[in-house]
Amino acid sequence: MPPVLVIARLTVQESSRRRLLLALVILTLIVVGFSAWGFNKITTVTNSAGETLPTQQVDLITSQLLIVVTFMFSGVLALSAAVVAGPLISGEVESGLLLSMLARPLRRSEVVLGKWLGLGILVAAYAAGAATLELAAVDWATGYLPPHPIELTLFVAAEGLVLLSLGLLLSTRLSGITAGVIALVAWLMGWIAGVVGDIGTGLQNQALENVGVVSHLLLPSDGLWRGAIFAMEPDSLIAAMRAAGTFGRANPFAAVDPPPVPFLLWVAIWFALVLGLSIWSFRRREI
């Protein structure tokens, strides 16, 4: 078996034994259960005439609440990826474990890629599992299913991989806690910058709009989150926001258009650049 895959397997096994993963699974099941109960209450809401809401209104309300719930899941995924990736390299350097590993015919690039691949599998597995459970709960409670569930899962998983990659890069130089905190703060700043960019679009202010564009290039997590939002919105809502013009684009929990293809290509390039920087930084670090 190639060394990269061996390290990836060991990383998965080590991470699976941590209590963080077990706590994450338990909390996810609790949130899915409570959200299913809450979504089911939407179907019992009545209007002034004492009649239950029509299907179109139920779908609209459900889609907006689902966006909020998914934002919480993406935040948990970002936090977990940052916390786990922070000490990924630095922790083993400080403990001396990597020194014994690198004494063998093992390249530092294989260590970086193997650890990224192992945690990337866990991030993708959690995103897919949480999305499947939540969408199944929403479908059971309201009968609503987002128009693009696969794209939704992919965008949320990619957002987690962005934080994982950034945390891994920082881990090659900084302590675990410092790297994790910086990665998490960067995610929050990226989201806030995206909101500022949306406000700039609504006000037709090019300077504010450029803030969002630059943030998406430096850290594409918010741009991927916009793609997840678009995947959850019903077509009727998207049409209404497009009819509203620029003001329809100023909502931080709404997306009028899917992520453009050039942005998605940049995300692939961004991953390659960050992994390349991680390998370069680790090679130059003294152990």
C-alpha positions in Angstrom: 0.0 0.0 0.0 1.4 3.5 -0.9 2.6 5.5 2.1 0.0 8.2 1.6 -2.8 5.7 1.9 -1.2 4.1 5.0 -1.0 7.5 6.7 -4.5 8.3 5.6 -5.8 5.1 7.1 -3.9 5.7 10.4 -5.3 9.2 10.5 -8.8 8.0 10.1 -8.3 5.4 12.8 -6.8 7.8 15.2 -9.5 10.5 14.7 -12.2 7.9 15.0 -11.1 7.1 18.5 -11.4 10.7 19.7 -14.3 11.7 21.8 -14.9 14.7 19.6 -16.1 12.5 16.8 -18.5 10.6 19.1 -19.8 13.8 20.6 -20.3 15.3 17.1 -22.3 12.3 16.0 -24.5 12.3 19.1 -25.2 16.1 18.8 -26.0 15.7 15.2 -28.6 13.0 15.9 -30.1 15.2 18.6 -30.3 18.3 16.3 -31.8 16.2 13.5 -34.5 14.9 15.8 -35.4 18.3 17.2 -35.4 19.9 13.8 -37.7 17.1 12.4 -40.2 17.9 15.2 -39.9 21.6 14.5 -40.4 21.2 10.7 -43.4 19.1 11.3 -45.0 21.9 13.2 -45.0 24.0 10.0 -47.6 21.8 8.5 -49.9 22.5 11.4 -49.8 26.3 11.1 -53.1 27.8 10.1 -54.0 31.1 8.4 -56.6 33.6 9.5 -59.3 31.5 7.9 -58.3 28.5 10.1 -56.9 26.6 7.1 -53.5 25.0 6.9 -50.9 26.7 4.8 -50.8 25.7 1.1 -48.0 23.5 -0.1 -46.1 26.4 -1.8 -46.0 28.4 1.4 -44.9 25.4 3.4 -42.1 24.7 1.0 -41.0 28.4 1.1 -40.9 28.5 5.0 -39.2 25.1 5.1 -36.5 26.1 2.7 -35.7 29.2 4.7 -35.5 27.3 8.0 -33.5 24.6 6.3 -30.9 27.2 5.3 -30.5 28.3 8.9 -30.2 24.7 10.1 -27.6 23.9 7.4 -25.7 27.1 8.3 -25.4 25.7 11.8 -24.2 22.3 10.5 -21.6 24.1 8.2 -20.4 26.1 11.3 -20.0 22.9 13.3 -18.2 21.2 10.4 -15.9 24.3 10.0 -15.2 24.4 13.8 -14.5 20.6 13.9 -12.2 20.7 10.8 -10.3 23.7 12.2 -9.9 22.1 15.7 -8.8 18.7 14.4 -6.5 20.1 11.7 -4.8 22.6 14.0 -2.6 20.1 15.9 -2.4 17.7 12.9 1.3 18.4 12.2 2.4 20.6 15.1 1.1 18.2 17.7 3.1 15.3 16.4 6.2 17.4 15.9 6.1 18.6 19.5 5.5 15.0 20.8 8.4 13.7 18.7 6.2 11.2 16.9 6.9 12.6 13.4 10.7 12.5 14.1 10.5 8.7 14.4 8.3 8.4 11.4 10.5 10.5 9.2 13.5 8.5 10.2 12.1 5.8 7.9 12.0 6.2 4.1 9.0 8.5 4.3 8.7 11.8 2.6 7.3 14.9 4.3 5.0 15.4 1.3 3.5 11.9 1.9 2.8 12.8 5.5 1.0 16.0 4.6 -1.0 14.4 1.8 -1.9 11.4 3.8 -3.1 13.3 6.8 -5.1 15.7 4.6 -6.7 12.7 2.8 -7.5 10.9 6.0 -9.3 13.8 7.6 -10.8 14.8 4.3 -12.6 11.4 4.2 -14.0 12.0 7.6 -15.1 15.5 6.7 -16.8 14.3 3.6 -18.4 11.3 5.4 -19.8 13.6 8.1 -21.2 16.1 5.6 -22.8 13.3 3.6 -24.3 11.6 6.7 -25.6 14.8 8.3 -27.1 16.0 5.0 -28.8 12.7 4.4 -30.3 12.5 7.9 -31.4 16.1 7.9 -33.0 16.0 4.4 -34.7 12.7 5.2 -36.1 14.3 8.4 -37.3 17.4 6.5 -38.9 15.3 3.8 -40.7 13.2 6.4 -41.9 16.2 8.3 -43.0 18.5 5.5 -42.7 16.6 2.2 -40.1 19.2 1.0 -36.9 18.2 -0.6 -34.3 20.8 -1.9 -34.0 20.9 -5.7 -30.3 20.0 -5.7 -29.6 17.7 -2.6 -26.4 16.3 -4.1 -24.9 19.7 -4.9 -25.9 20.8 -1.4 -23.9 18.0 0.2 -20.9 18.7 -2.1 -20.8 22.4 -1.3 -21.0 21.8 2.5 -18.3 19.1 2.3 -16.1 21.4 0.2 -16.5 24.2 2.8 -15.3 21.8 5.5 -12.3 20.8 3.3 -11.4 24.5 2.9 -11.1 24.9 6.7 -9.2 21.6 6.9 -6.7 22.7 4.3 -6.2 26.1 6.0 -5.8 24.5 9.4 -3.3 22.0 8.0 -1.2 24.8 6.4 -1.1 26.7 9.7 -0.3 23.6 11.6 3.0 23.3 9.8 4.2 26.5 11.5 2.0 27.2 14.5 0.9 25.4 17.6 -2.4 23.4 17.5 -4.5 25.8 19.4 -3.2 28.9 17.6 -3.7 27.3 14.1 -7.2 26.2 15.0 -8.3 29.6 16.3 -6.8 31.4 13.3 -8.6 29.1 10.9 -11.9 29.5 12.6 -11.6 33.3 12.8 -10.7 33.3 9.1 -13.9 31.4 8.3 -16.0 34.0 10.3 -14.2 36.9 8.7 -14.8 35.3 5.2 -18.5 35.0 5.9 -18.8 38.6 7.2 -16.9 39.8 4.1 -19.3 37.9 2.0 -22.2 39.6 3.7 -20.5 43.0 3.1 -20.1 42.1 -0.6 -23.8 41.2 -0.8 -24.8 44.5 0.8 -22.5 46.3 -1.7 -24.3 44.5 -4.6 -27.7 45.5 -3.2 -26.5 49.2 -2.9 -24.6 49.0 -6.2 -21.5 50.0 -4.3 -18.5 48.6 -6.2 -16.0 49.1 -3.3 -18.2 47.0 -0.9 -18.9 44.4 -3.6 -15.1 44.0 -4.2 -14.7 43.1 -0.5 -16.8 40.0 -1.1 -15.0 39.1 -4.3 -11.6 39.4 -2.7 -12.7 37.3 0.3 -14.0 34.6 -2.0 -10.6 34.4 -3.7 -8.6 34.3 -0.5 -10.8 31.9 1.4 -13.6 30.4 -0.8 -15.6 29.0 2.1 -18.3 31.7 1.8 -18.6 31.3 -1.9 -19.2 27.5 -1.4 -21.8 28.3 1.3 -23.6 30.5 -1.3 -23.7 27.5 -3.6 -25.2 25.4 -0.7 -27.9 28.1 -0.2 -28.8 28.1 -3.9 -29.1 24.3 -3.9 -31.8 24.6 -1.1 -34.0 27.3 -2.5 -37.2 26.5 -4.4 -37.4 27.9 -8.0 -40.3 30.2 -7.0 -38.1 32.0 -4.5 -35.2 32.4 -6.9 -37.5 33.8 -9.5 -38.9 36.3 -7.0 -35.4 37.4 -5.9 -34.3 37.9 -9.5 -37.4 40.0 -10.2 -36.4 42.2 -7.2 -33.2 43.2 -8.9 -30.1 44.0 -7.0 -31.9 44.2 -3.7 -32.7 40.5 -4.0 -29.0 39.8 -3.8 -28.4 41.6 -0.5 -29.8 38.8 1.7 -26.9 36.9 3.4 -29.1 33.8 3.6 -30.2 33.9 0.0 -28.5 33.2 -3.3 -29.9 34.3 -6.7 -27.3 32.4 -8.8 -25.2 29.3 -8.4 -21.4 29.7 -8.1 -19.9 30.5 -11.5 -17.8 28.0 -13.2 -14.6 30.2 -13.0 -15.0 30.3 -9.2 -15.3 26.5 -8.9 -12.2 26.2 -11.0 -10.4 28.6 -8.7 -11.5 26.5 -5.7 -9.7 23.5 -7.3 -6.6 25.7 -7.9 -6.9 27.0 -4.3 -6.8 23.5 -2.8 -3.7 22.7 -4.9 -2.0 25.9 -3.9 -2.7 25.5 -0.2 -1.6 21.8 -0.2 1.5 22.8 -2.1 2.3 25.6 0.5 1.7 23.1 3.3 4.2 20.7 1.8 6.8 23.5 1.2 6.3 24.9 4.7 6.7 21.5 6.4 9.8 20.7 4.4 11.5 23.8 5.6 10.6 23.3 9.2 13.2 21.9 11.5 12.2 18.9 13.6 
